[in-house]
Amino acid sequence: MKEFLNRYFRIQECQTTFKTEILGGLTTFMTMSYIIFVQPAILSTTGMDKGGVMIATCVASALATLLMGLLAKYPIALAPAMGHNIFFAVIVCGTMGYSWQVALGGVFISGSLFIILSILGVWENLVEAVPDSIKHAIAVGIGLLIALIGLEYGGIVVDTPDVLIGLGDLTSKPAILVLFGVVLISVLMALRVYGAVLIGILATALLGIPLGIVKYQGLVSSPPSVEPTLFKLNILGAMNTGLITVIFIFFFLDLFDTMGTLIGVSAPAGFLKKGKLPRANQAMFSDAVGTMGGALMGTSTVTSYIESATGIAQGARTGLANIVTSFLFLVALFFSPLAEMIGGEFVYKEMTLHPVIAPPLIIVGYLMMRSVVRINWDEVAEAIPAFLTIILMPLTLSITEGISFGFISYSLLKLVTGKGKQVHWIIYFFSALFVIRYFVK
C-alpha cells in the first residue's frame, strides 16, 4: 500500500514524506475546522436545521477535498465558503426573501455549470490566460487577506469608528494568546523545528484552556440527523427569471474565489509550471461536485480554502494531505467537541474571535508575501494592476474584488500603451463582465 501511494501521489518526486503529508493535512483541517460550527450558525438564520447543516458541511467538505486529492493531487482542501454563506443567508434568503430550499437550488445549478465547464476543459486555459504579474499578485493579496483575517480573529486588529481599523487591546487574554502563538511558531520556524505550525496550534489551544478562552467540552458526541436538510433543495423554483442573477453571482463568486485561491496557494508552493496549473480542470471538477453534493445535503457553495496554505507551509505537497483532511472532516462528525476546541469562537467585548487559529493564519500571510519579489515593479502596466490586486483583497475582504480590479486595470493599461495584443481575450472578456457587474444594476 505504501509503495502504491508513493507512486500515485509521487511522494518522493515532490520531495516530501508520508509524515509531512499527514501533518500537513492535519494542520489544514485544524485551521479550517471553524467552518463546521460557523456554517450552521449562519445558515440557521434562514430556518435551516443546525444539525443538518453541520452534517452537510462535513460530508460535502470531505467529498470535495477527497476528490481534489485523488484527481488533482493537490493539498488544497475545500469547504463551504465564508462570504458565500453570508450572501446565501442575508441577501438571497433575507433581503430578497427566497426560501432556503430555492437558494439551495440556485447553488446546485451554479455547481452544474461548473461541471459542464470542467468537462469542456476550459479551466486550464483560464489559468494560463492570467498574466504572471497578476498570478503573483493574487498570491500576495491572498497572503495579506489571510493575515488580516488572522489579526482580526485574534483581536489584534479591530474595527474603529474613525479610521475603519485600528490596534486592539494587546493586554487582553485573546491578544496575549495570539501573540504567544505567533512568537512560538516564528521561533520554531527560525530554529527549523519540524512541524512548527502544528506545534504552535496545539500549544496555543492548551494555553487557552487555563486562560478560559478554550473550553474543554469532551471528546466524543453523536452526529445529528441530516434528514431536515437532505434533498430539500428546490431546483425548479430556482429556475424562475428572478433568480438568474443570483445563480450568476453564485457562479461568479465561486469561479474567481476558487481560481484565485488555486493560483495564490499554488504559486509559492511551486505547483504552477510555466504559468500553467496542471490538472486545473480536475481541481475545478472537485469544486463543482462538492458544491452540488453540498446543495443536495443542505449547505451553501463549496470552494477551495485559503487556509490550505497552512498545511502547505507545514510541507504538504501532494493530494495525500487532502486524504487526511477529508478523513478528519468525517471524524469530526463524532469528535465535534474536540474540533470545536480548535476552531471554536470566543466572544470578547462583542467581538467574535478565533484565537487558536489566528497565529497560523498570520504566519501564512508572511509566507505568501514572498511572491511579491516576482512582480516586475519597473513596468507600470504590470505593476499597477498587480498593486490593485494586492491591496483590494485585504481591504475588501474579497479575492474576487482584487482579481476584478487587477483584470480591468491590466486590460486598460495594455490597450492605452499599444500592447493590447499581449492580453488574452479571456482577460478582456472577464474585464468587461466585471465592469458590467459594477455599473449595471
DRENPARO-407838 format. One record per residue (C-alpha): residue number from 1; residue in three letters; chain; x, y, z. Coordinates in pm, 1 decimal, decimal comma. Layout:
// residues N
resi/resn/chain/x/y/z
NUM/ALA/A/X/Y/Z
...
// end
This chain:
// residues 441
resi/resn/chain/x/y/z
1/MET/A/0,0/0,0/0,0
2/LYS/A/277,3/241,6/90,7
3/GLU/A/451,2/180,8/-241,2
4/PHE/A/124,7/233,4/-430,0
5/LEU/A/60,6/564,7/-250,9
6/ASN/A/417,4/670,8/-318,1
7/ARG/A/372,5/609,3/-692,5
8/TYR/A/21,6/754,5/-717,3
9/PHE/A/94,0/1078,8/-530,7
10/ARG/A/460,9/1098,7/-640,8
11/ILE/A/573,0/1145,6/-278,6
12/GLN/A/946,5/1117,7/-344,1
13/GLU/A/926,9/1311,1/-670,3
14/CYS/A/760,7/1600,8/-488,1
15/GLN/A/1038,4/1587,9/-225,5
16/THR/A/805,9/1519,0/64,5
17/THR/A/734,2/1230,7/302,9
18/PHE/A/430,8/1045,1/433,9
19/LYS/A/482,3/1204,5/775,8
20/THR/A/496,5/1552,6/625,5
21/GLU/A/179,5/1497,1/423,0
22/ILE/A/-8,4/1365,5/725,9
23/LEU/A/99,5/1662,8/938,9
24/GLY/A/10,0/1899,1/654,8
25/GLY/A/-338,8/1752,4/621,5
26/LEU/A/-391,4/1770,4/997,1
27/THR/A/-273,1/2131,7/1007,1
28/THR/A/-505,1/2235,0/724,4
29/PHE/A/-801,3/2071,2/896,9
30/MET/A/-728,9/2243,9/1226,4
31/THR/A/-712,4/2588,8/1069,2
32/MET/A/-1037,9/2546,8/875,0
33/SER/A/-1234,7/2337,8/1125,0
34/TYR/A/-1415,9/2651,1/1241,9
35/ILE/A/-1642,9/2621,5/937,4
36/ILE/A/-1802,1/2313,0/1095,3
37/PHE/A/-1955,8/2541,0/1359,0
38/VAL/A/-1975,4/2876,4/1180,5
39/GLN/A/-2169,0/2740,6/882,4
40/PRO/A/-2465,2/2605,7/1086,0
41/ALA/A/-2480,1/2930,5/1285,3
42/ILE/A/-2508,1/3140,1/967,9
43/LEU/A/-2744,4/2921,2/765,2
44/SER/A/-2973,8/2856,2/1062,2
45/THR/A/-3083,2/3221,4/1035,2
46/THR/A/-3274,8/3114,3/722,6
47/GLY/A/-3467,4/2848,3/915,8
48/MET/A/-3233,4/2562,4/827,0
49/ASP/A/-3166,9/2294,7/1088,1
50/LYS/A/-2825,1/2342,6/1253,1
51/GLY/A/-2758,7/1971,1/1284,6
52/GLY/A/-2844,7/1903,2/922,8
53/VAL/A/-2621,1/2187,5/804,7
54/MET/A/-2332,1/2056,8/1014,2
55/ILE/A/-2360,2/1708,5/863,7
56/ALA/A/-2389,9/1853,7/512,5
57/THR/A/-2086,8/2075,4/572,4
58/CYS/A/-1866,0/1791,7/694,6
59/VAL/A/-1969,3/1542,6/425,1
60/ALA/A/-1955,2/1792,4/134,1
61/SER/A/-1615,7/1917,3/252,7
62/ALA/A/-1486,2/1561,6/286,6
63/LEU/A/-1613,2/1469,0/-61,1
64/ALA/A/-1470,1/1772,0/-240,3
65/THR/A/-1139,5/1756,4/-51,5
66/LEU/A/-1105,5/1385,2/-127,7
67/LEU/A/-1169,2/1442,0/-498,4
68/MET/A/-915,7/1725,8/-505,3
69/GLY/A/-659,4/1492,4/-352,2
70/LEU/A/-733,3/1194,5/-575,3
71/LEU/A/-795,5/1371,0/-907,8
72/ALA/A/-597,9/1696,3/-897,8
73/LYS/A/-348,1/1561,3/-640,7
74/TYR/A/-308,0/1898,9/-469,8
75/PRO/A/-307,2/1957,2/-89,8
76/ILE/A/-583,3/2215,5/-124,0
77/ALA/A/-888,7/2146,7/90,7
78/LEU/A/-1243,6/2260,8/18,5
79/ALA/A/-1543,3/2354,7/231,5
80/PRO/A/-1845,0/2590,6/222,3
81/ALA/A/-1708,9/2937,3/152,2
82/MET/A/-1723,0/3221,2/400,5
83/GLY/A/-1883,9/3521,2/230,6
84/HIS/A/-2084,8/3295,5/3,3
85/ASN/A/-2278,6/3172,2/305,7
86/ILE/A/-2349,7/3532,7/407,0
87/PHE/A/-2476,7/3610,2/55,9
88/PHE/A/-2691,1/3295,0/72,4
89/ALA/A/-2844,0/3371,7/413,6
90/VAL/A/-2855,3/3751,1/434,5
91/ILE/A/-2912,1/3857,7/73,1
92/VAL/A/-3087,0/3573,1/-108,1
93/CYS/A/-3297,7/3444,3/180,9
94/GLY/A/-3312,8/3762,3/387,3
95/THR/A/-3326,7/4073,2/167,8
96/MET/A/-3463,5/3903,4/-146,3
97/GLY/A/-3699,9/3680,4/50,5
98/TYR/A/-3636,1/3346,2/-121,5
99/SER/A/-3667,9/3025,2/79,6
100/TRP/A/-3354,0/2835,3/168,3
101/GLN/A/-3480,4/2545,8/-41,9
102/VAL/A/-3487,0/2767,1/-351,9
103/ALA/A/-3147,8/2917,1/-264,5
104/LEU/A/-3001,3/2566,4/-243,4
105/GLY/A/-3148,2/2501,4/-588,3
106/GLY/A/-2957,5/2805,0/-717,3
107/VAL/A/-2634,6/2673,5/-563,7
108/PHE/A/-2693,5/2334,9/-729,7
109/ILE/A/-2745,1/2494,0/-1071,7
110/SER/A/-2427,2/2702,3/-1041,0
111/GLY/A/-2238,1/2384,1/-949,0
112/SER/A/-2383,9/2213,6/-1255,8
113/LEU/A/-2243,4/2491,2/-1474,8
114/PHE/A/-1903,5/2429,0/-1316,8
115/ILE/A/-1928,8/2059,9/-1403,2
116/ILE/A/-2002,7/2140,2/-1768,0
117/LEU/A/-1708,6/2379,2/-1799,1
118/SER/A/-1479,7/2127,8/-1627,2
119/ILE/A/-1578,6/1857,0/-1876,2
120/LEU/A/-1518,2/2100,6/-2162,1
121/GLY/A/-1169,2/2159,8/-2023,2
122/VAL/A/-1169,8/2539,8/-2009,2
123/TRP/A/-1013,2/2587,9/-1666,0
124/GLU/A/-650,5/2524,6/-1758,1
125/ASN/A/-683,2/2777,4/-2040,9
126/LEU/A/-828,9/3029,8/-1797,4
127/VAL/A/-541,9/2991,8/-1551,0
128/GLU/A/-288,1/3013,7/-1835,4
129/ALA/A/-453,4/3333,1/-1962,9
130/VAL/A/-390,9/3519,4/-1636,3
131/PRO/A/-71,0/3731,1/-1666,9
132/ASP/A/222,2/3624,2/-1448,1
133/SER/A/223,7/3957,4/-1265,5
134/ILE/A/-141,3/3908,9/-1168,0
135/LYS/A/-73,4/3547,4/-1065,7
136/HIS/A/197,6/3657,8/-822,5
137/ALA/A/-14,7/3949,6/-704,7
138/ILE/A/-303,0/3714,3/-628,8
139/ALA/A/-71,4/3509,8/-405,9
140/VAL/A/45,5/3820,0/-219,6
141/GLY/A/-306,8/3962,7/-191,2
142/ILE/A/-440,5/3638,4/-50,6
143/GLY/A/-150,0/3632,2/193,4
144/LEU/A/-240,8/3979,4/319,3
145/LEU/A/-606,5/3879,3/334,7
146/ILE/A/-522,4/3568,5/538,1
147/ALA/A/-300,4/3772,3/771,7
148/LEU/A/-570,4/4036,7/818,9
149/ILE/A/-826,7/3768,8/899,8
150/GLY/A/-583,4/3619,1/1149,2
151/LEU/A/-522,7/3957,6/1311,9
152/GLU/A/-897,6/4016,7/1336,2
153/TYR/A/-960,5/3665,4/1470,6
154/GLY/A/-710,0/3739,7/1745,2
155/GLY/A/-837,6/4085,3/1836,6
156/ILE/A/-504,0/4238,1/1734,6
157/VAL/A/-676,3/4449,7/1469,8
158/VAL/A/-1026,6/4578,8/1544,3
159/ASP/A/-1297,7/4799,6/1394,5
160/THR/A/-1265,8/5166,6/1484,7
161/PRO/A/-1522,5/5437,1/1405,2
162/ASP/A/-1269,1/5694,0/1281,8
163/VAL/A/-1025,4/5504,7/1059,0
164/LEU/A/-1212,2/5176,8/995,8
165/ILE/A/-945,7/4956,9/1155,7
166/GLY/A/-701,2/5007,0/1438,1
167/LEU/A/-494,6/4830,5/1702,0
168/GLY/A/-685,2/4622,9/1954,3
169/ASP/A/-620,4/4575,6/2325,0
170/LEU/A/-288,6/4391,9/2339,2
171/THR/A/-333,7/4330,1/2712,9
172/SER/A/-648,9/4125,2/2659,8
173/LYS/A/-631,9/3748,4/2707,8
174/PRO/A/-715,7/3666,2/2343,9
175/ALA/A/-447,1/3902,5/2212,8
176/ILE/A/-188,5/3765,6/2453,8
177/LEU/A/-273,4/3411,3/2348,1
178/VAL/A/-242,7/3500,7/1978,3
179/LEU/A/88,2/3682,6/2026,8
180/PHE/A/216,7/3380,6/2216,5
181/GLY/A/121,3/3157,0/1924,8
182/VAL/A/281,9/3384,8/1665,5
183/VAL/A/605,9/3414,7/1862,9
184/LEU/A/619,5/3039,8/1928,1
185/ILE/A/564,7/2945,7/1563,6
186/SER/A/815,0/3209,3/1449,4
187/VAL/A/1083,0/3083,8/1690,1
188/LEU/A/1022,1/2721,5/1592,1
189/MET/A/1041,3/2809,8/1222,2
190/ALA/A/1361,4/3011,1/1277,3
191/LEU/A/1509,6/2707,5/1454,7
192/ARG/A/1385,2/2485,7/1167,6
193/VAL/A/1181,4/2269,9/1404,2
194/TYR/A/976,5/2012,3/1213,8
195/GLY/A/601,2/2065,8/1249,6
196/ALA/A/633,5/2425,3/1373,9
197/VAL/A/285,5/2536,6/1264,3
198/LEU/A/110,0/2231,8/1407,6
199/ILE/A/301,8/2255,6/1736,1
200/GLY/A/202,8/2621,2/1756,8
201/ILE/A/-165,9/2542,1/1708,8
202/LEU/A/-165,3/2270,2/1975,0
203/ALA/A/34,7/2477,7/2223,9
204/THR/A/-195,1/2776,9/2172,8
205/ALA/A/-502,0/2559,4/2230,6
206/LEU/A/-356,9/2411,5/2550,1
207/LEU/A/-262,0/2753,7/2688,2
208/GLY/A/-610,0/2877,6/2602,8
209/ILE/A/-770,0/2631,8/2847,9
210/PRO/A/-634,7/2786,3/3173,1
211/LEU/A/-693,4/3132,7/3026,4
212/GLY/A/-1062,4/3048,3/2987,6
213/ILE/A/-1055,0/3106,4/2611,6
214/VAL/A/-1063,6/2742,8/2503,1
215/LYS/A/-1333,9/2538,8/2674,1
216/TYR/A/-1298,8/2165,9/2717,1
217/GLN/A/-1637,3/2014,0/2633,5
218/GLY/A/-1548,5/1649,7/2596,7
219/LEU/A/-1420,2/1445,1/2305,1
220/VAL/A/-1696,9/1235,5/2153,1
221/SER/A/-2057,6/1314,0/2056,3
222/SER/A/-2322,5/1150,0/1839,7
223/PRO/A/-2375,6/1305,1/1493,7
224/PRO/A/-2706,0/1490,9/1446,7
225/SER/A/-2957,1/1394,8/1177,8
226/VAL/A/-2921,8/1526,6/822,4
227/GLU/A/-3283,0/1446,6/739,2
228/PRO/A/-3414,4/1806,4/790,9
229/THR/A/-3197,1/1935,6/500,4
230/LEU/A/-3125,8/1626,5/288,0
231/PHE/A/-3265,1/1658,5/-66,5
232/LYS/A/-3477,1/1958,5/36,5
233/LEU/A/-3345,6/2185,3/-241,3
234/ASN/A/-3593,2/2329,7/-492,1
235/ILE/A/-3427,1/2327,9/-835,0
236/LEU/A/-3741,1/2414,0/-1032,0
237/GLY/A/-3811,6/2709,2/-803,8
238/ALA/A/-3458,8/2836,3/-866,0
239/MET/A/-3512,8/2838,8/-1241,4
240/ASN/A/-3750,8/3135,1/-1238,8
241/THR/A/-3625,2/3454,8/-1400,4
242/GLY/A/-3584,2/3634,2/-1067,9
243/LEU/A/-3303,4/3401,7/-965,8
244/ILE/A/-3098,5/3416,8/-1286,3
245/THR/A/-2888,7/3699,0/-1143,3
246/VAL/A/-2848,2/3516,7/-813,6
247/ILE/A/-2730,0/3198,4/-987,0
248/PHE/A/-2485,2/3405,9/-1191,6
249/ILE/A/-2345,3/3564,5/-873,1
250/PHE/A/-2312,5/3223,0/-705,6
251/PHE/A/-2122,2/3103,0/-1011,7
252/PHE/A/-1918,1/3421,7/-1049,5
253/LEU/A/-1804,2/3428,4/-685,6
254/ASP/A/-1721,2/3058,1/-687,5
255/LEU/A/-1525,7/3087,8/-1011,7
256/PHE/A/-1294,5/3367,4/-905,0
257/ASP/A/-1260,1/3271,5/-539,7
258/THR/A/-1158,4/2921,1/-645,8
259/MET/A/-933,8/3036,2/-928,6
260/GLY/A/-774,5/3298,6/-706,3
261/THR/A/-714,1/3050,2/-425,9
262/LEU/A/-573,2/2785,7/-660,5
263/ILE/A/-331,9/3034,0/-817,4
264/GLY/A/-248,6/3210,7/-491,7
265/VAL/A/-174,0/2894,1/-298,0
266/SER/A/-6,1/2717,3/-591,2
267/ALA/A/241,4/2991,9/-682,8
268/PRO/A/454,7/2988,6/-364,8
269/ALA/A/422,7/2608,2/-338,2
270/GLY/A/570,8/2562,8/-686,3
271/PHE/A/264,5/2396,6/-839,3
272/LEU/A/249,8/2636,2/-1135,0
273/LYS/A/450,5/2514,1/-1433,2
274/LYS/A/542,9/2789,7/-1681,0
275/GLY/A/234,4/2986,3/-1580,5
276/LYS/A/7,2/2682,7/-1608,7
277/LEU/A/-162,5/2488,7/-1332,1
278/PRO/A/-156,8/2119,5/-1426,0
279/ARG/A/-483,6/1935,6/-1360,6
280/ALA/A/-676,4/2261,6/-1314,4
281/ASN/A/-982,0/2101,5/-1474,0
282/GLN/A/-975,9/1821,6/-1217,5
283/ALA/A/-942,4/2078,5/-939,0
284/MET/A/-1246,6/2270,8/-1062,1
285/PHE/A/-1436,6/1946,5/-1110,3
286/SER/A/-1377,3/1865,6/-743,0
287/ASP/A/-1513,1/2208,9/-651,3
288/ALA/A/-1822,5/2157,5/-865,5
289/VAL/A/-1901,2/1812,8/-726,8
290/GLY/A/-1859,2/1946,6/-373,3
291/THR/A/-2096,0/2234,4/-445,8
292/MET/A/-2361,3/2009,6/-598,3
293/GLY/A/-2325,3/1749,2/-324,0
294/GLY/A/-2344,2/2018,5/-58,0
295/ALA/A/-2661,9/2162,2/-210,7
296/LEU/A/-2820,9/1816,4/-216,9
297/MET/A/-2739,7/1765,1/150,1
298/GLY/A/-2807,2/2117,8/269,9
299/THR/A/-2517,6/2364,8/263,8
300/SER/A/-2403,0/2658,9/50,9
301/THR/A/-2130,1/2685,5/-215,4
302/VAL/A/-1818,7/2474,1/-159,8
303/THR/A/-1488,2/2620,5/-272,6
304/SER/A/-1111,1/2592,6/-222,6
305/TYR/A/-989,8/2725,8/112,9
306/ILE/A/-704,6/2969,9/154,7
307/GLU/A/-636,8/2805,8/492,2
308/SER/A/-485,4/2520,7/290,3
309/ALA/A/-175,7/2738,9/281,3
310/THR/A/-112,6/2644,2/645,0
311/GLY/A/-79,3/2277,4/551,1
312/ILE/A/142,6/2370,8/258,0
313/ALA/A/352,2/2582,2/494,8
314/GLN/A/384,2/2266,3/705,3
315/GLY/A/534,4/2098,9/398,8
316/ALA/A/238,9/1928,0/228,2
317/ARG/A/288,8/1898,9/-146,9
318/THR/A/59,7/1618,6/-264,1
319/GLY/A/-300,9/1505,0/-258,2
320/LEU/A/-220,5/1262,4/22,5
321/ALA/A/-254,8/1552,8/265,8
322/ASN/A/-608,4/1603,4/135,5
323/ILE/A/-693,0/1241,4/208,2
324/VAL/A/-602,7/1311,5/571,5
325/THR/A/-805,5/1634,3/581,2
326/SER/A/-1103,5/1463,1/419,6
327/PHE/A/-1091,5/1180,2/673,4
328/LEU/A/-1078,8/1430,3/960,8
329/PHE/A/-1392,8/1605,6/833,5
330/LEU/A/-1573,7/1272,8/866,4
331/VAL/A/-1416,6/1204,1/1204,8
332/ALA/A/-1539,1/1545,8/1318,1
333/LEU/A/-1894,1/1414,5/1292,1
334/PHE/A/-1815,2/1209,4/1603,6
335/PHE/A/-1547,4/1430,1/1762,3
336/SER/A/-1706,5/1769,5/1712,3
337/PRO/A/-1628,6/1885,3/2071,7
338/LEU/A/-1256,3/1836,2/2004,8
339/ALA/A/-1273,2/2015,6/1671,0
340/GLU/A/-1464,6/2299,2/1835,8
341/MET/A/-1180,9/2346,8/2084,5
342/ILE/A/-950,4/2430,6/1794,4
343/GLY/A/-1183,9/2625,1/1567,4
344/GLY/A/-1431,4/2745,6/1827,9
345/GLU/A/-1511,2/3109,4/1892,9
346/PHE/A/-1451,4/3333,0/2192,6
347/VAL/A/-1655,8/3648,0/2249,4
348/TYR/A/-1462,6/3946,8/2382,8
349/LYS/A/-1620,8/4293,3/2404,6
350/GLU/A/-1888,1/4196,7/2149,2
351/MET/A/-1618,2/4067,8/1909,4
352/THR/A/-1632,1/3706,7/1795,4
353/LEU/A/-1274,5/3581,9/1791,1
354/HIS/A/-1095,2/3259,1/1693,8
355/PRO/A/-768,8/3297,8/1890,5
356/VAL/A/-631,0/2945,6/1837,2
357/ILE/A/-631,4/2953,8/1456,9
358/ALA/A/-523,4/3319,1/1434,9
359/PRO/A/-144,7/3261,4/1478,1
360/PRO/A/-100,7/3018,6/1185,4
361/LEU/A/-303,8/3247,6/958,1
362/ILE/A/-76,3/3540,4/1042,9
363/ILE/A/234,5/3331,0/975,2
364/VAL/A/94,5/3209,7/642,3
365/GLY/A/48,3/3573,5/542,3
366/TYR/A/423,9/3617,5/579,4
367/LEU/A/497,7/3303,9/377,6
368/MET/A/277,1/3410,6/86,1
369/MET/A/426,0/3761,5/77,1
370/ARG/A/743,0/3616,4/-75,0
371/SER/A/580,3/3615,4/-420,1
372/VAL/A/595,2/3996,1/-426,2
373/VAL/A/956,6/3989,2/-549,7
374/ARG/A/848,2/3809,4/-868,7
375/ILE/A/642,2/4106,6/-987,9
376/ASN/A/804,9/4344,9/-1238,2
377/TRP/A/761,7/4671,2/-1047,2
378/ASP/A/953,7/4869,0/-1311,5
379/GLU/A/683,5/4810,4/-1575,6
380/VAL/A/388,4/5035,3/-1488,5
381/ALA/A/136,6/4842,3/-1698,7
382/GLU/A/226,1/4529,6/-1499,7
383/ALA/A/289,1/4687,0/-1158,3
384/ILE/A/-25,8/4895,9/-1108,8
385/PRO/A/-268,2/4609,0/-1183,7
386/ALA/A/-60,6/4390,4/-951,1
387/PHE/A/-73,9/4658,0/-681,5
388/LEU/A/-451,0/4696,8/-713,4
389/THR/A/-494,3/4320,2/-697,1
390/ILE/A/-283,7/4304,0/-381,7
391/ILE/A/-433,8/4598,7/-196,7
392/LEU/A/-800,1/4538,6/-278,7
393/MET/A/-811,4/4181,3/-148,9
394/PRO/A/-749,1/4262,1/219,2
395/LEU/A/-928,8/4596,8/211,1
396/THR/A/-1249,0/4449,2/63,2
397/LEU/A/-1208,2/4107,3/230,4
398/SER/A/-1266,5/3956,1/-113,2
399/ILE/A/-1044,1/3763,2/-351,8
400/THR/A/-1289,8/3833,8/-632,9
401/GLU/A/-1269,3/4213,7/-595,4
402/GLY/A/-889,3/4206,1/-607,2
403/ILE/A/-893,6/3998,9/-926,3
404/SER/A/-1159,4/4226,1/-1070,5
405/PHE/A/-957,6/4546,9/-1028,2
406/GLY/A/-643,9/4369,3/-1148,4
407/PHE/A/-808,7/4242,8/-1467,4
408/ILE/A/-977,5/4572,2/-1554,4
409/SER/A/-668,0/4788,5/-1494,9
410/TYR/A/-441,2/4541,2/-1677,9
411/SER/A/-664,8/4539,3/-1985,0
412/LEU/A/-693,6/4919,3/-1984,9
413/LEU/A/-323,5/4992,9/-1939,2
414/LYS/A/-217,9/4743,2/-2205,0
415/LEU/A/-463,8/4895,2/-2451,0
416/VAL/A/-357,0/5256,6/-2396,9
417/THR/A/13,5/5164,3/-2418,4
418/GLY/A/-36,9/4987,8/-2750,5
419/LYS/A/25,5/4642,1/-2608,5
420/GLY/A/-330,9/4519,3/-2625,9
421/LYS/A/-235,1/4212,2/-2828,1
422/GLN/A/-39,5/4082,0/-2529,0
423/VAL/A/-364,8/4037,3/-2337,3
424/HIS/A/-555,2/3711,4/-2377,6
425/TRP/A/-913,3/3754,0/-2496,4
426/ILE/A/-1034,9/3575,4/-2182,7
427/ILE/A/-897,6/3859,5/-1969,9
428/TYR/A/-1080,2/4116,2/-2184,9
429/PHE/A/-1398,5/3910,6/-2160,4
430/PHE/A/-1394,4/3889,8/-1782,2
431/SER/A/-1285,2/4252,4/-1751,3
432/ALA/A/-1598,5/4350,2/-1943,1
433/LEU/A/-1810,8/4129,3/-1715,8
434/PHE/A/-1657,2/4291,4/-1408,5
435/VAL/A/-1733,8/4639,5/-1542,2
436/ILE/A/-2092,4/4537,3/-1614,8
437/ARG/A/-2118,3/4391,2/-1265,1
438/TYR/A/-2015,2/4721,4/-1107,1
439/PHE/A/-2208,1/4967,7/-1319,2
440/VAL/A/-2515,1/4784,8/-1444,2
441/LYS/A/-2761,6/4736,8/-1158,1
// end
